[in-house]
Amino acid sequence: MKPTRLDFLRTAGTAAALPALTATGAPQAKNPSPAARPADLGSRFADVEALIRQNNYRLSFLGSRFDTLAAFEAEARKSVFDALLYHPEPVDPQPEVLETVDCGSYTRRRITFRTTPNFRVPAYVLVPKNLSGPAPGIVDLHSHGGMFLFGKEKVVDLNAGGTRNHVAMVPYHRENYESRPTATALVQRGYVVISIDAFGFGERRIVLDQDLPTAADRDSMSVEEVRRFSRICASKESTIVKSLTLAGHTWPGIVFWDDIRTVDYLSSLPEVDPKRIGCLGVSMGGYRSLYLAALDPRIRAACIAGFMSTAKPMLRAHVDTHSFIHFLPALHRDLDFPDVATLTAPRALMVLQCSRDGLFPLEGMRESVTQIAAGYRKAGVADRFRGEFYDHPHIFSLNMQNDAFAWLDRHLRES
């Protein structure tokens, strides 16, 4: 039987992989050489490898097609939006505040707001108290980690204001964030922070008719029930993709559109300076941060943690390590992941990678930061990109967070 993503994560011992679903959280071994790992595609790997070798990424800024950053951005950004197959009309957010909690030095609001005519998105908004004027804002993008029952709660510490984290989130925070969820850390640094549930996660997860009413009530679930229903949601990832294909759309398209519309809402808040907006995330959150920064010029500074590689080295043995959400049809004929990242230039971008991250090939991770750095040099803004490696498995460790926060401070608070 072909190993599942959960099997891989358990075997690799990835610290960020389903900490609520595993018992050990053991460190990963260093990445074996690609040739030492069996191909995910088995006997058909050579066929697809021949196809991917033909990709010359014609819209890359490092090629000869574009002399200016503006020309690259216009054509390459359009190519990404075209690939998303999802272009609803912008709408007024029409926010509704469901709950306000006094957390001492800040206030936590639980809200919903509109991103399309069809969707209202649940979110937490964290606002520091005693602001002297509009503050910088951060879109904190939650990870995947095989945990479908919670989304925005992955980056928010609910142990404040008389509330408590769900028992399943305690190990998740420990193994993914070394017990310091980033949204709460950032509001304590003076940022206004928002985190939403991505489509398919948290309050937007799949609940099957046969699992009602148990699966609809997260608060009363045991850790084992959280594990079980997360496995059910994981088994439905392909159903999300197939269903959205029938609807003429893509899963990344919906996720990225909601993230962009989140910037609309955050920018509208009187507590926020709309000219000082940043984003960050780890793993799938890093993937979302990559595209949000690339597609929305209002993002002034971004941090991508635990998600960056060139595509070609991933093909052999780093396809099944990833969720369906990480694959955007047709994009890689024109652009590689580092090319998408370069769309953030001339704005500030930091990429933080874990050298023992078994979800990506080390060769691809190294190539990616080299290529992004080259793109920023070509754009004449080499000092606005920074790539760092850490001797960790797949995690957003405290030292990684500290570097990310210092980068955001430099570009959103000090300048």
C-alpha positions as CSV (number, residue, x, y, z in Angstrom):
1,M,0.0,0.0,0.0
2,K,1.3,3.4,-0.9
3,P,2.3,5.5,2.2
4,T,0.0,8.4,3.1
5,R,1.2,11.8,4.1
6,L,0.5,10.8,7.7
7,D,2.6,7.7,7.3
8,F,5.5,9.8,5.9
9,L,5.2,12.4,8.7
10,R,5.3,9.7,11.4
11,T,8.2,8.0,9.8
12,A,10.1,11.2,9.4
13,G,9.3,12.3,12.9
14,T,8.6,15.8,11.7
15,A,8.1,18.1,14.6
16,A,5.4,20.0,12.9
17,A,3.6,17.0,11.6
18,L,0.3,16.2,13.4
19,P,1.7,16.7,16.9
20,A,-1.8,16.1,18.3
21,L,-1.9,12.8,16.3
22,T,1.6,11.5,17.2
23,A,3.2,10.7,20.5
24,T,6.9,11.2,20.0
25,G,7.7,14.4,18.0
26,A,11.1,12.8,17.6
27,P,13.7,14.8,15.6
28,Q,14.0,14.1,11.9
29,A,17.0,12.5,10.4
30,K,18.9,14.6,7.9
31,N,17.6,14.4,4.4
32,P,18.8,11.3,2.5
33,S,20.1,11.9,-1.0
34,P,17.3,12.0,-3.5
35,A,18.6,8.9,-5.3
36,A,18.3,6.9,-2.0
37,R,14.6,7.5,-1.8
38,P,12.1,5.6,-4.0
39,A,10.2,7.7,-6.4
40,D,6.7,8.7,-5.4
41,L,5.5,8.0,-8.9
42,G,7.1,4.6,-9.1
43,S,7.5,3.3,-12.7
44,R,6.1,6.4,-14.2
45,F,8.5,8.8,-12.6
46,A,10.9,8.9,-15.6
47,D,8.0,9.9,-17.9
48,V,7.0,12.9,-15.8
49,E,10.7,13.7,-15.1
50,A,11.2,14.1,-18.8
51,L,8.3,16.5,-18.9
52,I,9.4,18.6,-16.0
53,R,12.9,18.9,-17.5
54,Q,11.4,20.7,-20.4
55,N,10.1,23.5,-18.2
56,N,12.2,26.6,-18.7
57,Y,10.0,28.9,-16.6
58,R,9.7,31.4,-19.4
59,L,8.3,34.1,-17.0
60,S,11.2,33.9,-14.6
61,F,12.8,37.3,-13.8
62,L,16.2,35.6,-14.0
63,G,15.7,35.0,-17.7
64,S,16.2,37.4,-20.5
65,R,12.5,38.2,-21.1
66,F,12.3,41.1,-18.6
67,D,14.6,44.0,-18.3
68,T,12.5,45.7,-15.5
69,L,10.8,44.5,-12.4
70,A,7.6,46.3,-13.4
71,A,7.4,44.3,-16.7
72,F,8.1,41.0,-14.8
73,E,5.4,41.8,-12.2
74,A,2.8,42.7,-14.7
75,E,3.1,39.5,-16.7
76,A,4.1,37.0,-14.0
77,R,1.5,38.1,-11.5
78,K,-1.2,37.8,-14.2
79,S,0.0,34.3,-14.9
80,V,-0.5,33.3,-11.3
81,F,-4.0,34.9,-11.1
82,D,-4.9,33.1,-14.3
83,A,-3.8,29.8,-12.9
84,L,-5.9,30.2,-9.8
85,L,-9.1,30.1,-11.8
86,Y,-11.0,32.1,-9.2
87,H,-11.8,35.8,-9.6
88,P,-14.9,36.7,-7.7
89,E,-15.8,40.4,-7.4
90,P,-14.5,42.2,-4.3
91,V,-17.2,42.8,-1.7
92,D,-17.6,45.0,1.4
93,P,-16.3,42.9,4.4
94,Q,-19.5,43.6,6.4
95,P,-17.8,42.3,9.6
96,E,-19.7,40.9,12.5
97,V,-18.1,40.8,16.0
98,L,-19.2,37.6,17.7
99,E,-17.2,37.9,20.9
100,T,-14.7,40.4,22.5
101,V,-12.3,39.1,25.2
102,D,-10.1,41.3,27.4
103,C,-6.7,39.5,27.5
104,G,-4.9,42.1,29.7
105,S,-2.5,43.9,27.4
106,Y,-4.7,43.3,24.3
107,T,-8.2,42.5,23.2
108,R,-9.2,39.4,21.2
109,R,-12.2,39.7,18.9
110,R,-13.8,36.7,17.3
111,I,-15.4,37.8,14.1
112,T,-16.7,36.8,10.7
113,F,-16.4,39.0,7.5
114,R,-17.2,38.6,3.9
115,T,-14.6,37.7,1.3
116,T,-17.0,36.9,-1.6
117,P,-20.7,37.0,-2.2
118,N,-20.7,33.4,-1.1
119,F,-18.3,33.2,1.8
120,R,-18.2,34.6,5.3
121,V,-14.8,33.8,6.9
122,P,-14.3,33.3,10.7
123,A,-11.3,35.1,12.2
124,Y,-9.6,36.2,15.3
125,V,-8.4,39.8,15.5
126,L,-5.9,40.7,18.2
127,V,-5.6,44.4,19.1
128,P,-3.0,45.9,21.5
129,K,-4.4,48.2,24.2
130,N,-3.2,51.8,24.7
131,L,-2.1,52.4,21.1
132,S,-0.9,56.0,20.5
133,G,-1.9,55.8,16.8
134,P,-2.5,53.4,14.0
135,A,-0.3,50.4,14.4
136,P,1.3,48.0,11.8
137,G,-0.9,45.0,11.0
138,I,0.0,41.4,10.4
139,V,-1.9,38.6,8.6
140,D,-0.8,35.5,10.4
141,L,-1.5,32.5,8.2
142,H,-2.0,29.1,9.9
143,S,-0.4,25.9,8.9
144,H,-1.7,22.5,7.8
145,G,0.1,19.9,10.0
146,G,-2.7,17.3,9.4
147,M,-4.8,19.2,12.0
148,F,-8.0,20.1,10.2
149,L,-10.3,20.7,13.1
150,F,-8.5,23.9,14.1
151,G,-7.2,26.7,11.9
152,K,-6.8,30.1,13.3
153,E,-6.4,28.6,16.8
154,K,-3.0,27.2,15.6
155,V,-1.4,30.7,15.9
156,V,-3.6,32.1,18.8
157,D,-3.1,31.3,22.4
158,L,-6.6,31.2,23.9
159,N,-5.2,30.8,27.5
160,A,-6.2,34.4,28.3
161,G,-9.4,36.2,29.3
162,G,-10.9,33.3,31.1
163,T,-10.7,30.9,28.1
164,R,-8.6,27.8,27.5
165,N,-6.9,26.2,24.5
166,H,-8.4,22.9,23.4
167,V,-6.5,20.0,24.9
168,A,-5.4,18.9,21.4
169,M,-3.9,22.3,20.7
170,V,-1.4,22.2,23.6
171,P,0.9,19.6,21.9
172,Y,0.3,21.3,18.5
173,H,1.6,24.6,19.9
174,R,4.5,22.9,21.6
175,E,5.6,20.8,18.6
176,N,5.0,23.5,15.9
177,Y,5.8,26.7,17.7
178,E,7.7,25.7,20.8
179,S,4.6,26.7,22.8
180,R,4.6,30.3,21.5
181,P,1.8,30.8,18.9
182,T,2.9,33.6,16.7
183,A,-0.2,35.8,16.5
184,T,-0.3,36.1,20.3
185,A,3.5,36.9,20.4
186,L,3.0,39.6,17.7
187,V,0.1,41.4,19.4
188,Q,2.3,41.5,22.5
189,R,4.9,43.3,20.4
190,G,2.4,46.0,19.4
191,Y,1.0,44.6,16.1
192,V,-2.7,44.3,15.2
193,V,-2.9,40.7,14.1
194,I,-5.6,38.8,12.2
195,S,-5.8,35.1,11.5
196,I,-8.6,33.4,9.5
197,D,-9.7,29.8,8.9
198,A,-8.5,28.7,5.5
199,F,-11.1,26.8,3.4
200,G,-11.2,23.2,4.7
201,F,-9.9,24.0,8.2
202,G,-11.3,25.0,11.5
203,E,-14.8,26.2,11.3
204,R,-14.6,25.6,7.5
205,R,-13.6,22.0,7.8
206,I,-15.5,19.1,6.2
207,V,-18.2,17.5,8.4
208,L,-19.8,14.5,6.8
209,D,-23.5,13.8,7.4
210,Q,-22.8,10.4,9.0
211,D,-20.5,12.0,11.6
212,L,-23.1,14.5,12.9
213,P,-23.6,15.6,15.6
214,T,-20.3,14.5,17.1
215,A,-18.0,16.0,14.5
216,A,-19.7,19.4,14.6
217,D,-18.8,20.1,18.3
218,R,-15.1,20.5,18.6
219,D,-15.1,21.8,22.2
220,S,-16.4,18.6,23.6
221,M,-14.0,16.3,21.6
222,S,-11.3,14.3,23.2
223,V,-7.8,14.2,21.7
224,E,-8.6,10.8,20.1
225,E,-11.7,12.2,18.5
226,V,-9.8,15.2,17.1
227,R,-7.3,12.7,15.6
228,R,-10.1,10.6,14.1
229,F,-12.0,13.5,12.5
230,S,-8.8,15.0,11.2
231,R,-8.0,11.7,9.5
232,I,-11.5,11.8,7.9
233,C,-10.9,15.4,6.7
234,A,-7.5,14.4,5.3
235,S,-9.1,11.6,3.3
236,K,-11.4,14.2,1.7
237,E,-8.6,16.5,0.4
238,S,-8.9,14.9,-3.0
239,T,-12.6,15.3,-2.9
240,I,-12.1,19.1,-2.3
241,V,-9.9,19.2,-5.4
242,K,-12.2,17.2,-7.6
243,S,-15.3,19.1,-6.5
244,L,-13.7,22.5,-7.1
245,T,-12.5,21.3,-10.5
246,L,-16.1,20.4,-11.4
247,A,-17.0,23.9,-10.2
248,G,-14.3,25.4,-12.5
249,H,-12.1,26.6,-9.6
250,T,-9.0,25.6,-7.6
251,W,-8.4,25.1,-3.9
252,P,-5.4,27.4,-3.8
253,G,-7.6,30.0,-5.6
254,I,-10.1,30.1,-2.9
255,V,-7.5,30.2,-0.1
256,F,-5.4,32.9,-1.7
257,W,-8.4,35.0,-2.5
258,D,-9.6,34.9,1.1
259,D,-6.1,35.8,2.3
260,I,-6.0,38.9,0.0
261,R,-9.5,40.0,1.1
262,T,-8.2,39.6,4.7
263,V,-5.8,42.4,3.9
264,D,-8.9,44.5,2.8
265,Y,-10.5,44.0,6.2
266,L,-7.3,44.5,8.3
267,S,-6.5,47.7,6.4
268,S,-9.9,49.1,7.1
269,L,-9.5,48.9,10.9
270,P,-9.0,52.3,12.5
271,E,-6.3,50.8,14.7
272,V,-4.2,49.8,11.7
273,D,-1.8,51.8,9.4
274,P,-2.7,50.4,6.0
275,K,0.8,51.3,4.7
276,R,2.4,49.0,7.2
277,I,1.0,45.5,6.6
278,G,3.0,42.3,6.8
279,C,2.4,38.6,6.7
280,L,4.0,35.4,7.9
281,G,3.3,31.7,8.4
282,V,5.0,28.3,8.6
283,S,4.5,25.2,6.3
284,M,1.1,25.7,4.6
285,G,1.1,29.1,6.3
286,G,4.5,29.8,4.6
287,Y,3.0,28.7,1.3
288,R,0.1,31.2,1.9
289,S,2.5,33.9,2.9
290,L,4.5,33.2,-0.3
291,Y,1.5,33.9,-2.5
292,L,-0.1,36.6,-0.5
293,A,3.1,38.7,-0.6
294,A,3.6,37.9,-4.3
295,L,0.0,38.8,-5.3
296,D,-0.8,41.7,-3.0
297,P,1.5,44.8,-3.2
298,R,0.0,46.1,0.0
299,I,2.1,43.6,1.9
300,R,5.2,45.6,2.8
301,A,7.1,42.8,4.5
302,A,6.7,39.0,4.5
303,C,8.2,36.0,6.3
304,I,8.0,32.5,4.7
305,A,8.9,29.7,7.1
306,G,9.1,26.0,6.3
307,F,8.0,26.3,2.7
308,M,10.4,27.0,-0.1
309,S,12.1,24.9,-2.8
310,T,12.6,24.7,-6.5
311,A,10.1,22.4,-8.1
312,K,12.2,20.0,-10.1
313,P,14.1,18.3,-7.2
314,M,10.8,17.8,-5.5
315,L,9.4,15.5,-8.2
316,R,11.2,12.3,-7.2
317,A,10.3,11.9,-3.5
318,H,8.8,15.1,-2.2
319,V,5.3,15.0,-3.8
320,D,3.5,12.8,-1.4
321,T,4.9,14.7,1.5
322,H,2.6,17.6,0.6
323,S,-1.1,18.3,0.7
324,F,-3.2,18.7,-2.4
325,I,-3.5,22.4,-1.5
326,H,0.1,22.9,-2.4
327,F,-0.3,22.1,-6.1
328,L,-1.5,24.7,-8.6
329,P,-2.2,23.3,-12.1
330,A,-0.2,24.7,-15.0
331,L,1.7,27.3,-12.9
332,H,5.1,25.6,-13.2
333,R,5.2,25.7,-16.9
334,D,5.8,29.4,-16.5
335,L,7.2,30.0,-13.0
336,D,9.1,28.1,-10.3
337,F,8.4,28.7,-6.6
338,P,11.4,31.2,-6.3
339,D,10.0,33.1,-9.3
340,V,6.7,33.5,-7.4
341,A,8.6,34.7,-4.3
342,T,10.5,37.3,-6.4
343,L,7.2,38.9,-7.2
344,T,7.4,40.3,-3.7
345,A,10.3,42.6,-4.8
346,P,11.1,45.4,-4.2
347,R,9.3,44.8,-0.9
348,A,10.9,43.0,2.0
349,L,11.0,39.2,2.1
350,M,12.6,36.7,4.5
351,V,12.7,33.0,3.9
352,L,13.4,30.7,6.9
353,Q,14.2,27.1,6.2
354,C,14.9,24.0,8.3
355,S,17.9,22.0,7.1
356,R,16.4,18.8,8.5
357,D,13.0,19.4,6.9
358,G,12.0,16.0,5.4
359,L,9.1,17.6,3.5
360,F,11.5,19.2,1.0
361,P,14.8,18.2,-0.8
362,L,17.7,20.0,0.7
363,E,19.0,20.7,-2.8
364,G,15.8,22.4,-3.8
365,M,15.7,24.5,-0.6
366,R,19.3,25.7,-1.2
367,E,18.6,26.5,-4.9
368,S,15.5,28.4,-4.0
369,V,17.2,31.0,-1.8
370,T,20.0,31.4,-4.2
371,Q,17.5,32.2,-7.0
372,I,15.4,34.6,-4.9
373,A,18.6,36.4,-3.9
374,A,19.6,36.7,-7.5
375,G,16.2,38.1,-8.4
376,Y,16.4,40.7,-5.7
377,R,19.9,41.7,-6.9
378,K,18.7,42.1,-10.4
379,A,15.9,44.3,-9.1
380,G,18.5,46.4,-7.3
381,V,17.1,45.7,-3.8
382,A,19.4,42.9,-2.6
383,D,19.2,44.1,1.0
384,R,15.5,43.5,1.1
385,F,15.8,39.8,0.9
386,R,17.2,37.5,3.6
387,G,17.4,33.7,3.5
388,E,18.3,31.7,6.6
389,F,18.8,28.0,7.4
390,Y,18.3,26.5,10.8
391,D,19.4,23.1,12.1
392,H,15.9,22.0,12.8
393,P,13.2,19.6,11.5
394,H,10.0,21.1,10.2
395,I,9.1,23.7,12.9
396,F,8.7,27.4,13.6
397,S,11.1,27.4,16.5
398,L,11.6,30.3,18.9
399,N,14.9,31.4,17.3
400,M,13.2,31.3,13.9
401,Q,10.3,33.4,15.3
402,N,12.7,35.9,16.9
403,D,14.5,36.4,13.5
404,A,11.1,36.8,11.7
405,F,9.8,39.3,14.3
406,A,13.0,41.3,14.1
407,W,12.6,41.4,10.3
408,L,9.0,42.6,10.5
409,D,10.0,45.2,13.1
410,R,12.8,46.5,10.8
411,H,10.4,47.0,7.9
412,L,7.1,47.8,9.5
413,R,8.0,49.6,12.7
414,E,11.5,51.1,12.5
415,S,11.5,52.6,8.9
